[in-house]
Amino acid sequence: MVATDGSRAAIPTAAPAAKPASRARVLSTAMTDGGNENIVVTGSMLRSSNNQNANPVQIVTAKQIQQTAATTLGDYLQRLPSIGNSGASNTQTNGFGGVSCTDIRNLSSKRVLVLIDGKRVAQDPGAACVDLNTIPIEQIASVEILKDGGSELYGADAVSGVVNIKLRHDLTTGGITIRGGITDQGDSRTGLISAYKGWNFDHDKGNITLAGQYLSQGPVMQRDRDWSRLVQASNDPGVAPIYGSGYAANTRVLSGPGAGLISNNDGSTFSKYTAANRYNYGNNQSLTNYVQNSVLSGDAHYKFSDHFNLYANVRYAHKTAAASLAPSPVAGSIYPSQLSNPLTLPAAAPYNPFGVDTIVQKRYTDLGDRRQEYATDNLQITGGMNGLITHNWYYDASMGYGVSQARYDTNNMGNYRHILQEYGIRQTDPTDASSAVVYDPSVCQAAAGCTLQSPFAPMSQQGASYAKFNQHDHSQYMIRDFNLRVNNDKVVKMPYQHGGDLGLAFGLEHRSEQLSYSPDPLAVNGDTTGNTQSYTGGGFNATEIYGEAKLPLLRDAFLAKDLTVDAQGRWSHYNTFGNTQNWKVGINWAPIRDIRFRATLGTSYRQPNVYELYQGQSLGYAAANDPCSGATSPTVVANCMKQGINPATFEVANSGQVPSISGGNKNLRPETGRTYTVGTVITPRWIPNLSASVEYWHYTIKNAISAVSAQYVLDSCYSGSAPQYCADIVRSSNQQINYVNTLYDNLGGLKTSGIDFDLDYRFRINHANTLTLSNNLQQIVSYLQQNEPGGSWYNYAGRLFFQGSSAVGMPNGIPRVTNYTTASWQHNAFTFTYMLHYTGGMVWNDMSEDLTPKTGGQWRTPGIFTHDVTVNYRWNKWNFEGGVNNILDKNPPFVFDTATNTANAIYSSAMIGRYVFLQVNRTF
């Protein structure tokens, strides 16, 4: 938490509220000398003066976070241009479990290492990332973002960089904060209360700090926003779009004499199916999650001497989240179930008026809306000792243990086996999903609670109770991490004039990670009307040794105000993949004090994480379209006809979604990569408090671990560009897609580069007025991705994947330009802040090709600006703050995603609309 007096516990040097994003700042505050400007900077284990670090680092202060309406850290980070959109946020409701992840440069949340106080912590057991929703925003002192590869110093996950969240420790004050917020539509109601208190004891040798926070954030329903109420399900050029799902609330007939008909409300008559019968599931769905989070933390240390300082901290977080979904659609069984597929009504059934076996589909509104409820408990314990060894050699030894346990409940799911029983359907071969069916009422009469039903009429209350169930899944993630760090920033002085002090650091780390996921038995069997899951279990351990040498070649010399070379290396042994080595070198040269040039070159190595290796296979529904529906390309038509599908007459069961199987792959190989940055920092003496920096960055990744989208698999098969993908497509007997395989694999490569421009200026107008300006801009030069080994390279820069991201870790789009600007005017105790966020326009892409005016009714998204303002007033120990997010009530741009009508991972800040908040803080 942050006191209004601006105190920063355990931070050795005071920092203004807005510091240059290009400047290196505090990563670890252990072992700093009082009054010395030397600090341990991000990307290094050694102390040095400010800016004597070649790595590009961005610092975010607590004040910058709290002057926005962000209620979670993830909400704030999405404002920053360097933070990509391939994580997850509270605006992603279907299957994301109320998790908030982050990533750097759109390189996936699996390639960024998130630390808390410089140490690894437990990840969310269902999302392969550190859930930022569980980090109490009021307890954050600062956030440091290393925007450069860090595998050589921090380990495998730090391919794109490091996000280190510094919490407040060692406090002697106390404080309480109360915040409330609401949209102008009366939803997304938010309440927060947090408090902290710290005490010193035994003549200030020891300290105990306690803190707690409770946050409740209400949902936004999709039906309560004009732009998302009707879900667009088609995007054909020159044709009016259709809305909603082909899975109607009444039973739709797909075969036989009744093909093309739909039952009326009581099932007594039929009429021709039309677009008016489509089901608008936007009426039932949550646009944002309901999230409730409670956090308690305790921190203590006792200094016996300069050589022995014991410390420990414990943090417990309990988070619940919930989201609503439309009732279950059913067209047949799902993999791996062998129940009847498609749903076929026997010719002899008394409710079948057509006299032949008849294929039907239906949305089971009788069962009620599905409701997803998630509960996660996260416990993190860290203890250790640090101090002086001798002659400027310091050590820090610690042990961390973290565990996250989660329960996922989905209410009002359909039990497909029970539905078949209630229809009196029996398969002649129970081991074959496509076997013939007969009418046999005894299958229901022999089951307790079962009552015979007609598929064309509403279910009775007893029938609905028997046909539905509540699904319960459980998961757990656990990490143990031992660290020993030794450093000395003054080993020896260079034996010549203007030479600096050689610094050395060494470290040893041993960690183990385990994951387990236990799904509901019905989900394992595939007997549900939703997604299937299989058991996940596995783990690995790693032992690593790392070292760093910092050599200040020249100080205060001619054309060398500072010339420093830094070298880092890490040797790792994994019990799963053996040994590997990574290295990094950097140079930092300031010919004069006004300008500094810096560059880094390093390698990276990422072993597949426990999710990618051991995650059980599951079936979900990816945003994609069957190429055989309405195909006009001669090649696609020919390939569809070879499978007995006539594109001119073929109608898919549900447009916009395709069943797809995702999961781990034990045959994965590690990723390797290389990163380099080149940049300059300008701090002119003639313009005090001005800092400007420009950085060019480039990442290359080989053997990239990912999963191609279902649309890419389908297009590659039927267009003939990659026919090997045809083996990943399985169709049922009526030619509908049964599932598409999209498992993790080493797909190929990834190359991305861009330019960062950061500007910070603080101008004191007079004794009562100060103006502060900060601007962060990112320009993507290229984003090249290879979707199969040796395959073509696709440049996705400036592309938006309009069909959405199918899993956490997949980007939703790559805008070429993103920018975040803040301007603050401070007049005595009054502060007014204006914030501007810009996301550049993008062309829509299905991961295979761009849409054009000839292939899509809409095919691109324009750039979008959003504007926020806050007002702050300080009076003695009171601090009052209020603000408005999205003050112009800008709607997110339309995106044809067949889910929310926008790209929720990119435009989350605009999705809820205008949002107002008030906050009061009191310190004591």
C-alpha positions, 0 to 999 in steps of 0.5 A: 500500500502507499501512504499519502506522504509518499513514503516507500518502504525499503526503497533506498532513494526517493523517486518522483511520481513519474520517472523516465520509462527508459531509466533503470530503477530498483529491482531488489533493495536488499543490501543497499548502503544508506545514503548511497545512490547505488541500487540493484537495478533490473536486469542485474544482480549488482549495485550501480549508479542510476543508468549504468545499466544497458537494459531497457527498463520501465518503472511504474509507481504506485501513484501512477497506478492509483491515479487511474480507475484500474482496480487490478494490476492487470487492468493498468498494465494493459495501458502500456504499449509494451504490454501485449494482449496475449494474456487474459483480462476480466473482459474474457469470460468464456473459459478464462476463469477470472484470470488476469495475465500479462505479456511483453511484446505479444510474445505470450504470457508463457514467455514473460517471468512475473516476480514478486519482490524479485522471487518466483511465485505460484501460478494460477493452476488453470492458466499457466501464468501469475494471476494479477487479480490476486495481487493487492493493488493497494499494497504495490510500491512499484512495478519494474518491467525489463523490456529485454530478454532475461533468461540468462539471469532469471531463467527460462520463462524470461524470454521476452522480459521480466515484470517484477512487482514490488510490495511495500514492506518494513512499514512503521505507519498505517493507512486505510483506503476506501474506493468505489466505482460504477459505470454510467449504466449502473453496472461494474459496481466496484468496492475496495477497502484496504488497510496496513500497519507496521511496527518496529520492535527491539530498538528498531532491529525488527519489524512486523507489517500486516496488510489486508485488502478486499475487492468486489467488482461486479459484472457487465452483461452483454445485453446491456450494451447496444454494440454487443447485444446482438451477436453478429454471426456472418460477415459476407460481402454485399449480404446482410449479416445474420445474428445469433446461433443456428442452435435455436431454442426449439428443435431444428430438423436437419435430415429426412422429410422434415429437413429445414423445419423447426418445431413450435413452442409446444412441439405440436407443429412445425414451420420452416426454419428462418433467420428469425429462429436463430438464438441470440446468445448475447442476451445471456452472456457476461461481458465482464467477469464478476470478481471478488478478491480477499488478500492478507499478508504479513511481513517480518524481519529481524536484524541480529547483525550486519551479517545476519538479517532474518526475513519472512513474508506470507501472503494468502489470497482467496479469489472468486469469479463468475460469468454467465453463458447461454444454455447448452447447445446439443447436436450430438456427442463430443469426443471422446464419448461414444454416445450417439453422434449426431443426435438421431431420433429413431424412426419408430419413436412415437414423437417422430412424425417423419417415419425415418431416422431424423437428425436434430439439434437444439439449445436446451433452454429448459436447463437454464443459463450456464453459470461458471463459478471459480474459486482460487486459494493462493498461498505464498511463503518466503523466508530467508537470511541476508547480510554482509559476508566480508569486504563488500561481499553480500549474500541472500539465501531464501526458500519460497513455497507457493501453492494455488488450488482452484475449483471450477464449477459450471452449473446447468450443464447437460448430461447427454447420456441422460438426455438420450435416455429420456428420449428412449434412444438406444444405440445398437452398438454402444461402442460406436458413436455413429451406430444405428439407434432404436426406440427403447423406452426401457432405457429410461424406465430402468433409470431412477429419476428418468421420465420419458420426454419428447425432443420437440416439446419443452421438458417437464421440471422433472425431466430438466432436473434429470437432464442437467448436472453441475460440473465440478473440476479441481486443479493445483499448482505448486512451486518450491524455489531455493535461491542463494545469491552472492555479490560484490560491486567493488571487487577490485578497482581497474589499475589505471586512471578513470577506471571503475570498480569491478563487480561480480555476482553469483547465484544458485537456484533450484526449483520444482514445479508440479501441476494437477488437474482433476476434471469432473468424471462426466467431462472426462467421458465426454458425456456432457453437453459442454467441453471435455477434459482429461486429467493433467498431472506432471512436473519437473525440477531445475538446478541452475547456476548463474553469474554476472560481471560488470566492468566499468572501463572508464569513468569521467574520462574524455568522451567517456563519462561512463563506459561500462560492459556487463556480461551474464551467463546461466547454466541450467540442468532440467530433469526433463531436457538435460543441460543448457547455457545462456549468455548476455552481454551489454554495453553502456556508453555515455560520451558526455553526461547529456546522452547515453548509448546502450546495447544488449545481445543475449540468448534465451532458452525455454523448456516447455512448461508443465501445462504444455507438457502435461496438460490433458486434452480437452475439447472446446469451441474455437471461433472458426468457420468450416471452409466447405460451407459456401466455398467458391474457390475451385481448390476448396470446392474440389477438396470438399467434394472428395469428402462427399461435401457439396459446398453449394448445399452444405449447411454447418450446424453452427456458424462461427464455432468449430469443436477443437481439441487442445492440450499438452504434448510430451514430445515437445522440444525446448525453444531457443532464441536470441534478443538484441536491443540498441538505444539511446537516452538523452537527458540534456542539462539545459532542459532540467528534468527532461528525459527522452529515449529511443530503443530498437528491439528484436526477438528471434525464437526457434522451435516456437511452442504454440498451437495453431488456430482451428481456422488455420488447420482448416484453411491449410487443409482445404486450400492445399497449402499444407495438406498434412493438416487434413489428418487433424480434422475429423468429421461425423457421419453427417459431414459436420466437423466432429473436432479439429486437433490443435495440440501444442507443438513446435510450430516453427519460428517467431521474429519480431522487432520494433521501436520504443520512444519514451519521453518524460518531462517535469517542469516547475512553473513556480513554487505552487504549480508543476507540470508533468508529462509522460509519453510511451510509444511502441512502433512494431516494425515486423511480427513474422511467424512460421506456423509449421517447421520449414513453412511460410513466414506470415507478417502479422504486424498490423493484423487483428485475429478477428476470430479471437484467441482460443487460449491464454497465450495467443495474441488477439492482434498486433497493432503497429502503433500503441501509445500512452500519454499522461499529463499532470498539473499540480497546484499546491495540494490539488492535482489534475491528470489527463490520460490518453491511450491510442491503439492503431488500426488493423486489418483483419486476419484469420491467421491464414490470410487478410480479409479484403473488401471482396472477402469480408463485409467488414475487414479492418478496424480503425485506430481508437483513442480513449481519454481518462481524467482524475482529480486528487486533493491532499489535506493533512493525512487525508487524500481524496481522489476521483476520476472518470475512465473513457470520459467520452464513452467511446465504444470499442470498434466492431470486430467479427468474433462471433462472441462479443462483437469486438476484440476483448483482449485489445479493447477491454478499456473501452468495453464497459464504457464510461466509468466513475470512481471515488477514493479516500485514503487516510494515513496514521 
